[in-house]
Amino acid sequence: MNYVAFIAYTSNFFHLLQVLSEKRHLGSKDGPPHLVVLVALHSRSNTKNLLGLIQVNEGDILQEDDGKSCSFAFVSPKQKQRWCFVEANKDDLHSLLDLAKVADTLLFLLDPQEGWDSYGDYCLSCLFAQGLPSHVVAVQGMNEISIKKKTDVKKQLCKVIEKRFPDAKLFHLDTAQEAAILLRQMATQKQRHLAYRNRRSYILAHKADFQPSDDTGLVGTLKVSGYVRGQELNVNGLIHLVGYGDFQMSQIDAPPDPYPMNIRVRKEKAKKGQDVNMEDEPNNPEMEEDVKVLMKADPTAQESLQSEVVPDPMEGEQTWPTDEELRDAEDALKGNVKVQKKVPKGTSNYQAAWFLDDEESVEGAESEDDDEDDEMDDEQEDAMNEVVSEEEEGSAEEAEEESETVTIPDSTRDDKYDENVDEVEEEQMLEKYKQERQDEMFPDEVDTPRDQLARTRFQKYRGLKSFRTSPWDPKENLPRDYARIFQFHDFFRTRKRVFREQEEEKNEGVMVGWYVTVHVSGVPVSVLEDFKQRAPLVLCSLLPHEQKMSVVNLLVRRHPGNTEPVKAKEEMIFHCGFRRFRASPLYSQHTSADKHKSERFLRSDAAVVATVYAPITFPPASVLIFKQRSNGMHDLIATGSLLTVDPDRTIIKRIVLSGHPFKIMKKNGCSPLHVLQQRGCTVV
């Protein structure tokens, strides 16, 4: 065996040991309970019988709620396994996605006749796009089907499952023996890892308590109890409450484990009226007190919640010129700077300025032209450049110019048409379809306006000799608010350094599998109210710099199930890793150049880059984009992944002017295109 083969054999051996150790750790007394999320993919799927089937399998059921949902804990001393079953609310899609982010196993329950309905298929699309953990497919109600039809129903159901789960095995869940087989499969199958949660610690709240910090009682300390999963949890880091924001931790306690493996001791102490403590647990070794303080935050080492830069108003006002700038200034004063250009015969000085060279320079003096040329020079100096962070006033005017009022006659309407439909909304959607169709047929083509001067309408645009090779300074004409965001000198190098430091700082926090109570400071009381309404509460740790705001670029592709036009700058709901936020994205082409063409609509035939202002997140991370309807429902618009965090990504809006020339200057040798350019309308 050579040296390379020995290294490969050793690495595979250690990887196998790591997989076996992780599998044995999950659900044991030293690890967190095996978290199973029940997902009913059909309206006829029933989860109430699952509690009775599992209870027969030589274990103890610890019922947590009043039975309205199938959520319970199951401890099996014989198998030395602990389970926690949570039923997802199928009416709340965001709750389902939040539970899938922290679940160890997803248990999909199907209907024996149809498998899943349309809403179940929609949930599967969202789960696959977010990242699917380990999963099991089961069906209930097969015993109710007659023996003659059972074989045909099973074959038909297997064909339906192959579309989504080609390698999955279908399990029956009608008897206690079948439930035992299903439990054994979930305990022994290989765990699938999700990239965005491998480097972070996360907790699914088991209990929560609120302690107000002021007289109003609106803000205070939220005490969340649950099992630590993923990575070790450090109290000096920041914690993110999914859907609520980023917060600091003040303290981490170790209360008694509610699901100890030795359930008999628990019952005996409960009968005697004594407090229940865990036995043989790493975070509670024979304590006399009920709660032990594990870690307290150090103010000197605690991460800051600062999300924006405080810009200095005097920054950039007083600058010292470089040596090269001083030499250029001296040469300009002496009149030594001259420009030589090759232009057609008879071209004036103003027309020669439109011929772009590779290097820009300053002319010493120019001859006086006629009044028209002087007016054009003044307008050219006042022209502004359009960058990604500027407000596109022209786009609003353009939409107003092209808008039309479309009225649908009564004769074309169906008698069964919903009378409660909003006709104004329908007309707006029809106008969107029209604009999207025009953008596909005539990309970037814009008519010259009739109600105002073209040089005023298009004064923010500039002429480029080449869209690919012409230089463009990304720091040019940035707004003042752009100084409030953070920027990395080298984003991927910083990401590599953060991951390396995280691996070196292992075993410096609360270990994985411990049952802890996290004290989260500055939390609004609405978080506890939502938790009492059975909304899942998920906590995840943040890596360094992930609380700061920047420009995030997401590589997404249009979901084939949605065909409605999506215009740029429409408000969307984003799921990026553990985060969930609202933003109005800009869309641009996904190219390797330094300039990227803006897209007015989200294209359906190619992948595009969505650019938003959002907190920094280190990739890899999955991305889901939803659009909220007027009735509150959410439609899946696009899916993808996090590309990079780069405020210097230049998104350029290109236009192609169309119109009729109004004047041709034969004496100066100007073509109709030159006339359009003199009016301020240039092709970018």
Disulfide bonds with the S-S distance in Angstrom:
none
